[in-house]
Amino acid sequence: MSDAPIISIRDLRKVYRVGEVEVQALRGVDLDVARGEFLSIIGPSGSGKSTLFHIIGGLTPPTSGSVHIAGLDLLGLTDAQRTELRKTSVGFVFQKYNLLPTLTARDNIEIARHIAHKNGPLDPQFEEVLKLLGIAGRLDHKPRALSGGEQQRVAIARAIVNHPAILLADEPTGNLDTENSNAVLGILRGLNDRLGQTILMITHNPEAAAYGHRVVRMRDGRIE
């Protein structure tokens, strides 16, 4: 694991306006994530972890501060450049699997490659990833024929099919029972250990957070 941070954040602040009221979601966050690290961010609802997640993913602009992702100054990018960053360098896994119900698992994965303008067969390494995920034999099934755990594994495959530098996981086990939660978390740890995938996961669950190399706690918009 390299010491050079793949994510570098300084004095990050985010203020939302609700009518005449200002809500300070982030209050001066500093954070570095090393390349190849599995970092868990834990905190209660309203702690600012989801806001931080969305800013790192280029989904929400900050009010002030600096964010560098894979060497790029996020605040200096245009909307089109942030979109390209999300296509090529950042993968997302959410609590809700967000699979397209009319497509097979294979097509749900392939659509991410199509959006990133990648064509041709999957590379041999990714075939090994599918085996690691345990869905190699389930690719021709539609989401309704898959269990919740299998659907989340397909969502993970979709998130990493373009070999993103960073995988962002937002409560990835929130809709799963204990057995499937442990399986999905084990898969994430396996992707990190075997492939060196950088992972940033936010969760409210201490047991899930423990799968990371390092745990950062947030409260009231700050890192404790």
C-alpha positions as CSV (number, residue, x, y, z in Angstrom):
1,M,0.0,0.0,0.0
2,S,1.5,3.3,-1.1
3,D,1.8,6.2,1.4
4,A,0.8,8.7,-1.3
5,P,-2.9,9.7,-0.6
6,I,-5.3,8.9,-3.3
7,I,-7.9,11.1,-1.5
8,S,-6.7,14.3,0.2
9,I,-9.2,16.6,1.9
10,R,-8.4,19.9,3.8
11,D,-10.8,22.1,5.8
12,L,-13.8,20.8,3.9
13,R,-17.1,22.6,4.7
14,K,-20.6,22.1,3.4
15,V,-23.5,24.4,4.3
16,Y,-27.1,23.7,3.2
17,R,-29.8,26.4,3.4
18,V,-33.3,25.4,4.5
19,G,-35.3,28.5,4.0
20,E,-33.6,31.1,6.2
21,V,-31.7,28.5,8.2
22,E,-28.2,27.4,7.5
23,V,-27.3,23.8,8.3
24,Q,-23.6,23.0,8.6
25,A,-23.2,19.5,7.4
26,L,-19.4,19.5,7.4
27,R,-17.4,21.8,9.7
28,G,-13.7,21.7,8.6
29,V,-12.9,18.0,7.7
30,D,-9.3,17.0,7.1
31,L,-8.7,13.5,5.7
32,D,-6.2,11.5,3.8
33,V,-6.8,8.0,2.3
34,A,-3.8,6.0,1.1
35,R,-3.8,4.2,-2.2
36,G,-4.9,0.6,-1.5
37,E,-6.4,1.4,1.9
38,F,-9.8,0.1,3.1
39,L,-11.2,3.0,5.2
40,S,-14.4,2.8,7.2
41,I,-16.2,6.0,8.2
42,I,-18.7,5.5,11.0
43,G,-21.1,7.9,12.6
44,P,-24.8,8.4,13.5
45,S,-27.4,9.9,11.2
46,G,-26.6,13.6,10.7
47,S,-22.9,13.2,11.4
48,G,-22.0,14.4,7.9
49,K,-20.6,11.0,6.6
50,S,-23.1,10.9,3.7
51,T,-22.3,14.5,2.7
52,L,-18.6,13.7,2.7
53,F,-19.3,10.6,0.6
54,H,-21.2,12.6,-2.0
55,I,-18.5,15.3,-2.2
56,I,-15.7,12.7,-2.7
57,G,-17.8,11.1,-5.4
58,G,-18.3,14.4,-7.2
59,L,-22.0,14.2,-6.7
60,T,-22.3,17.3,-4.4
61,P,-20.1,20.5,-4.5
62,P,-18.6,21.6,-1.2
63,T,-19.1,25.1,0.2
64,S,-15.3,25.6,0.8
65,G,-12.1,23.6,1.3
66,S,-10.0,21.4,-1.0
67,V,-10.6,17.9,-2.3
68,H,-8.0,16.0,-4.4
69,I,-9.1,12.7,-5.9
70,A,-6.4,10.6,-7.7
71,G,-4.3,13.7,-8.1
72,L,-7.2,15.8,-9.5
73,D,-8.4,19.0,-7.9
74,L,-12.1,18.2,-7.7
75,L,-13.1,21.9,-7.2
76,G,-11.3,22.8,-10.4
77,L,-13.2,20.4,-12.6
78,T,-16.1,21.3,-14.8
79,D,-19.3,19.3,-14.6
80,A,-18.3,17.3,-17.6
81,Q,-14.9,16.5,-16.1
82,R,-16.5,15.4,-12.8
83,T,-18.9,13.2,-14.8
84,E,-15.9,11.6,-16.6
85,L,-14.2,11.1,-13.2
86,R,-17.2,9.2,-12.0
87,K,-17.2,7.1,-15.1
88,T,-13.6,6.1,-15.0
89,S,-12.0,6.6,-11.6
90,V,-14.8,6.1,-9.0
91,G,-17.1,3.2,-8.5
92,F,-20.3,3.4,-6.3
93,V,-22.1,0.8,-4.2
94,F,-25.2,1.9,-2.4
95,Q,-27.5,0.4,0.2
96,K,-30.2,0.0,-2.5
97,Y,-28.7,-2.1,-5.3
98,N,-30.1,0.2,-8.0
99,L,-30.1,-2.6,-10.6
100,L,-32.2,-2.2,-13.7
101,P,-35.0,-4.8,-13.3
102,T,-35.5,-5.6,-17.0
103,L,-31.8,-6.4,-17.5
104,T,-29.9,-9.6,-16.6
105,A,-27.1,-9.4,-14.1
106,R,-24.6,-9.5,-17.0
107,D,-26.3,-6.6,-18.8
108,N,-26.4,-4.6,-15.5
109,I,-22.7,-5.0,-15.3
110,E,-22.1,-4.3,-19.1
111,I,-24.1,-1.1,-19.0
112,A,-21.4,0.5,-16.8
113,R,-18.8,-0.4,-19.5
114,H,-21.1,1.1,-22.2
115,I,-21.5,4.3,-20.3
116,A,-17.7,4.5,-20.0
117,H,-17.4,3.9,-23.8
118,K,-15.6,0.5,-23.3
119,N,-16.4,-2.3,-25.7
120,G,-15.3,-5.8,-26.3
121,P,-15.2,-8.9,-24.0
122,L,-14.5,-8.7,-20.3
123,D,-10.9,-9.1,-19.5
124,P,-9.7,-12.4,-18.0
125,Q,-8.9,-10.8,-14.7
126,F,-12.5,-9.6,-14.3
127,E,-13.7,-13.2,-14.9
128,E,-11.7,-14.0,-11.7
129,V,-13.4,-11.2,-9.9
130,L,-16.8,-12.6,-10.8
131,K,-15.7,-15.9,-9.3
132,L,-14.5,-14.1,-6.2
133,L,-18.0,-12.4,-6.0
134,G,-19.7,-15.8,-6.4
135,I,-22.0,-14.7,-9.2
136,A,-20.2,-16.3,-12.2
137,G,-23.1,-18.7,-12.6
138,R,-25.9,-16.2,-12.0
139,L,-25.1,-13.6,-14.8
140,D,-28.1,-14.6,-17.0
141,H,-30.6,-14.0,-14.2
142,K,-32.6,-10.8,-13.8
143,P,-32.6,-9.1,-10.4
144,R,-36.0,-10.6,-9.3
145,A,-34.5,-14.1,-9.5
146,L,-31.5,-13.1,-7.3
147,S,-31.3,-12.9,-3.5
148,G,-30.5,-9.6,-1.9
149,G,-26.9,-10.7,-1.3
150,E,-26.6,-11.7,-4.9
151,Q,-28.0,-8.4,-6.1
152,Q,-25.5,-6.5,-4.0
153,R,-22.7,-8.6,-5.4
154,V,-23.8,-7.7,-8.9
155,A,-23.8,-4.1,-7.9
156,I,-20.2,-4.4,-6.7
157,A,-19.2,-6.1,-9.9
158,R,-20.8,-3.2,-11.8
159,A,-19.0,-0.7,-9.7
160,I,-15.5,-2.2,-10.3
161,V,-15.9,-3.4,-13.9
162,N,-14.1,-0.3,-15.2
163,H,-11.2,-0.8,-12.7
164,P,-11.9,2.5,-10.8
165,A,-9.1,3.8,-8.6
166,I,-11.6,4.2,-5.7
167,L,-14.6,2.2,-4.7
168,L,-17.1,4.2,-2.5
169,A,-19.6,2.1,-0.6
170,D,-22.5,3.7,1.2
171,E,-24.1,1.4,3.8
172,P,-23.6,-1.6,1.4
173,T,-25.1,-4.0,3.9
174,G,-28.0,-1.9,5.1
175,N,-30.6,-4.1,3.3
176,L,-29.0,-7.4,4.1
177,D,-29.3,-10.0,6.9
178,T,-26.3,-10.9,9.0
179,E,-25.2,-13.8,6.8
180,N,-25.3,-11.9,3.6
181,S,-23.8,-8.8,5.3
182,N,-20.8,-10.8,6.4
183,A,-20.4,-12.3,2.9
184,V,-20.5,-8.9,1.2
185,L,-18.1,-7.3,3.7
186,G,-15.8,-10.3,3.2
187,I,-15.9,-9.8,-0.5
188,L,-15.0,-6.1,-0.2
189,R,-12.1,-7.1,2.1
190,G,-11.1,-9.7,-0.5
191,L,-11.1,-7.1,-3.3
192,N,-8.9,-4.9,-1.2
193,D,-6.5,-7.7,-0.1
194,R,-6.2,-9.5,-3.4
195,L,-6.5,-6.7,-5.9
196,G,-5.4,-3.7,-3.9
197,Q,-8.7,-1.9,-4.5
198,T,-9.0,1.3,-2.5
199,I,-12.3,1.3,-0.7
200,L,-14.0,4.0,1.4
201,M,-17.1,2.7,3.2
202,I,-19.5,4.7,5.3
203,T,-21.6,2.9,7.8
204,H,-23.4,3.3,11.2
205,N,-22.5,-0.3,12.1
206,P,-19.4,-0.9,14.2
207,E,-19.2,-4.6,13.2
208,A,-19.2,-3.6,9.5
209,A,-16.7,-0.8,10.1
210,A,-14.3,-3.3,11.6
211,Y,-13.7,-4.9,8.2
212,G,-11.6,-1.8,7.2
213,H,-7.9,-1.3,7.9
214,R,-8.8,2.0,9.6
215,V,-11.9,3.4,11.2
216,V,-12.7,7.2,11.2
217,R,-15.5,8.4,13.4
218,M,-17.6,11.4,12.5
219,R,-20.0,13.4,14.7
220,D,-21.7,16.8,14.1
221,G,-19.8,17.4,10.8
222,R,-16.4,16.8,12.2
223,I,-13.9,13.9,12.4
224,E,-13.5,13.0,16.1
